Amino acid sequence: MERPFPTVAVVGLGTMGAGVAVAVAKSGRRVLGIEADADAAARALARIEEATAHAVQRERLTAEERTALLALITVGDRLDVAAGADLVIEELPEQLELKREVFAELDRICPPETVLATGTTALSVTRIAAATARPERVLGLHFFNPVHTMKLVEVVRTVLTSPQAAEDAAAFARDLGKEPVAAGDRAGFIVNGLLFAYLNQAAAMFESRYATREDIDAAMRLGCGLPMGPLALLDLIGIDTARTVLEAMYEQSKDRLHAPAPILGQLASAGLLGRKSGRGFYTYEAPGSSKAVAEAAAAAGTRVAGRTVTSIGVCGSGTMATGIVEVFAKAGLPVLLAARSQEKADRAKAQLAKSLERSVSRGRLAAEARDAALALVTPTGSYADLAGVDLVVEAVAEDLEVKRELFAALDKVVKPGAVLATTTSSLPVISCATATSRPQDVIGMHFFNPAPAMKLVEVVSTVLTAPDVTATVLELCAEVKKHAVECGDRAGFIVNALLFPYLNDAVRMLQEHYATVDDIDTAMKLGCGYPMGPFELLDVVGLDVSLTIEQVLHQEFREPGLAAAPLLEHLVAAGCLGRKTGRGFRDHARR
Ligand SMILES: NC(=O)c1ccc[n+]([C@@H]2O[C@H](COP(=O)([O-])OP(=O)(O)OC[C@H]3O[C@@H](n4cnc5c(N)ncnc54)[C@H](O)[C@@H]3O)[C@@H](O)[C@H]2O)c1
């Protein structure tokens, strides 16, 4: 096939336009750069020269390649040179009227077969196309910043875009070494549509003082493996830009979860736009700096001391219980592993031995450390043996009645002053607490799976938890090298309350035939640097588990946008639960 679009005009050579111009020239195509006036053109050319010189320094480009590349780029201030282009990519400031005017002009200037693409993030491609007499040759080409490192391009089709134009645009993107995904014309397209709703919830969570900005960010980095926390990311994107995108999303969806959190408006009005202005959710060393400065801790020095913990009990014999036992034993703490029978407890210890063995064979653990850890673990089939421990972590079945019964039993046997913790993901900690006569000693310690590898623990205090109990658990987490974040006792805590609505939005996108499973997964991995796409993650977590968490969240907040997507319910009803059953959103060939 002939290479699509040998000559490309780029209109607007700012952050995005300059990056796109370089990427296109790098593919050997001629680039006609167009700026607003002669001064802006000179500045744009300087920017392109500087960026490519930097690429040479970084050895991303040789000096010869740079020379050849620059020879392919011309920069001027006359729009009518676009007449010589096969494709025009518009990268103007995000203003609808400006874009529509330029498209109307381009429509007059360019031959009828020229394809016109807009780089808009949040404006309607359809409305931009309507300014021309060739809407079938107008589409969106949404590159990501910085263009030279981000491989993703969303190719946005309106209802009028011809399939041929969209295919050519996708082939063009591939030819630039990018990965195109197909999206329809909806505010935010795939990536921002999923990302910004989540960022908005994180801002709202901070605003309600449910957790600190550091804890929200750490929870999402460590709990989900995301490259950045949501509030730090909002600062990077720009609070004003985030608001604009959310406003556009809300305008179309009327989903309250897209209505910009009030805090975003307050920060924007105060000129606290994020990194670029030196302050947003965080304060930075200087405008444009990426280095956040520590702020004077509020009310320092009043922190209470924790209780002494020298021995631990863990209830349960499943994956989480075994993993939690491993965490404590490896840190040198004696652990009583209490299960419903001696046999179950022995089997759990054997499971633990296997896991430690794997670490040894992978060179991550010394044989002596394995032996020392195993020697610290005593399996027992009787909860009465927990009488003398200082702290109990419960990791039995995720069923409130089962947990309440266990807490009532622990209340009878465990010595006064011991801390009683639950590792529930979705049940109210307070309901465990009220099954005892000492709710002040009960707290949530939400570990992540696999517990030995995942650094995060959500420390969940109820309205009755004593401050020294919270302090005890925070100190213990530090001792066993886990990163603790503090939050209150409401559905989803930090991580699941931010993660599952995003996963649900992805399912809804699929259900509405807006984009495919593969395109959505690719878009989130390449566009946001996520370790897994939403459907990959749902298949790993289990569709039934995900549905339960979404139902709990919806029940707690009664937000219509949090209602579980019917497609998820249908798949669960059909027994498609993800990897564990061999089929979920994808077919997983059984090995
Ligand atoms: N910055 C990002 O992270 C990002 C990411 C993806 C998409 N986008 C989208 O890309 C587009 C461009 O954004 P940007 O961040 O590069 O903006 P920018 O402000 O950096 O660049 C816009 C450029 O357009 C020029 N310009 C203004 N009026 C002009 C005219 N009449 N004719 C020719 N040039 C003109 C300006 O001089 C400026 O150089 C926007 O639609 C934006 O939403 C931005």
Ligand as a Chemical Component Dictionary entry (heavy atoms), coordinates in Angstrom:
data_LIG
# 
_chem_comp.id                   LIG 
_chem_comp.type                 NON-POLYMER 
_chem_comp.pdbx_formal_charge   0 
_chem_comp.three_letter_code    LIG 
# 
loop_
_chem_comp_atom.comp_id 
_chem_comp_atom.atom_id 
_chem_comp_atom.alt_atom_id 
_chem_comp_atom.type_symbol 
_chem_comp_atom.charge 
_chem_comp_atom.model_Cartn_x 
_chem_comp_atom.model_Cartn_y 
_chem_comp_atom.model_Cartn_z 
_chem_comp_atom.pdbx_ordinal 
LIG N1  N1  N 0  -0.902 19.840 26.037 1  
LIG C1  C1  C 0  -1.395 18.614 26.128 2  
LIG O1  O1  O 0  -1.041 17.861 27.049 3  
LIG C2  C2  C 0  -2.355 18.098 25.089 4  
LIG C3  C3  C 0  -2.465 16.707 24.887 5  
LIG C4  C4  C 0  -3.300 16.238 23.854 6  
LIG C5  C5  C 0  -4.031 17.143 23.094 7  
LIG N2  N2  N 1  -3.955 18.491 23.351 8  
LIG C6  C6  C 0  -4.737 19.376 22.476 9  
LIG O2  O2  O 0  -3.879 19.805 21.448 10 
LIG C7  C7  C 0  -4.238 21.118 21.004 11 
LIG C8  C8  C 0  -3.019 22.041 21.115 12 
LIG O3  O3  O 0  -2.655 22.176 22.482 13 
LIG P1  P1  P 0  -1.220 22.717 22.959 14 
LIG O4  O4  O 0  -1.066 22.270 24.369 15 
LIG O5  O5  O -1 -0.204 22.328 21.974 16 
LIG O6  O6  O 0  -1.468 24.290 22.916 17 
LIG P2  P2  P 0  -0.385 25.465 22.859 18 
LIG O7  O7  O 0  -1.021 26.665 23.419 19 
LIG O8  O8  O 0  0.912  24.984 23.389 20 
LIG O9  O9  O 0  -0.170 25.666 21.273 21 
LIG C9  C9  C 0  -1.086 26.314 20.413 22 
LIG C10 C10 C 0  -0.285 26.996 19.293 23 
LIG O10 O10 O 0  -1.187 27.493 18.325 24 
LIG C11 C11 C 0  -0.697 28.744 17.858 25 
LIG N3  N3  N 0  -1.791 29.512 17.269 26 
LIG C12 C12 C 0  -2.754 30.227 17.907 27 
LIG N4  N4  N 0  -3.593 30.770 16.986 28 
LIG C13 C13 C 0  -3.165 30.369 15.770 29 
LIG C14 C14 C 0  -3.642 30.582 14.442 30 
LIG N5  N5  N 0  -4.716 31.320 14.183 31 
LIG N6  N6  N 0  -2.968 30.018 13.423 32 
LIG C15 C15 C 0  -1.881 29.265 13.649 33 
LIG N7  N7  N 0  -1.388 29.028 14.896 34 
LIG C16 C16 C 0  -2.029 29.568 15.942 35 
LIG C17 C17 C 0  -0.096 29.389 19.101 36 
LIG O11 O11 O 0  0.846  30.396 18.739 37 
LIG C18 C18 C 0  0.545  28.179 19.780 38 
LIG O12 O12 O 0  1.884  28.012 19.368 39 
LIG C19 C19 C 0  -5.403 21.545 21.874 40 
LIG O13 O13 O 0  -6.606 21.256 21.212 41 
LIG C20 C20 C 0  -5.251 20.657 23.107 42 
LIG O14 O14 O 0  -6.462 20.444 23.776 43 
LIG C21 C21 C 0  -3.102 18.968 24.305 44 
# 
loop_
_chem_comp_bond.comp_id 
_chem_comp_bond.atom_id_1 
_chem_comp_bond.atom_id_2 
_chem_comp_bond.value_order 
_chem_comp_bond.pdbx_ordinal 
LIG N1  C1  SING 1  
LIG C1  O1  DOUB 2  
LIG C1  C2  SING 3  
LIG C2  C3  SING 4  
LIG C2  C21 DOUB 5  
LIG C3  C4  DOUB 6  
LIG C4  C5  SING 7  
LIG C5  N2  DOUB 8  
LIG N2  C6  SING 9  
LIG N2  C21 SING 10 
LIG C6  O2  SING 11 
LIG C6  C20 SING 12 
LIG O2  C7  SING 13 
LIG C7  C8  SING 14 
LIG C7  C19 SING 15 
LIG C8  O3  SING 16 
LIG O3  P1  SING 17 
LIG P1  O4  DOUB 18 
LIG P1  O5  SING 19 
LIG P1  O6  SING 20 
LIG O6  P2  SING 21 
LIG P2  O7  DOUB 22 
LIG P2  O8  SING 23 
LIG P2  O9  SING 24 
LIG O9  C9  SING 25 
LIG C9  C10 SING 26 
LIG C10 O10 SING 27 
LIG C10 C18 SING 28 
LIG O10 C11 SING 29 
LIG C11 N3  SING 30 
LIG C11 C17 SING 31 
LIG N3  C12 SING 32 
LIG N3  C16 SING 33 
LIG C12 N4  DOUB 34 
LIG N4  C13 SING 35 
LIG C13 C14 SING 36 
LIG C13 C16 DOUB 37 
LIG C14 N5  SING 38 
LIG C14 N6  DOUB 39 
LIG N6  C15 SING 40 
LIG C15 N7  DOUB 41 
LIG N7  C16 SING 42 
LIG C17 O11 SING 43 
LIG C17 C18 SING 44 
LIG C18 O12 SING 45 
LIG C19 O13 SING 46 
LIG C19 C20 SING 47 
LIG C20 O14 SING 48 
# 
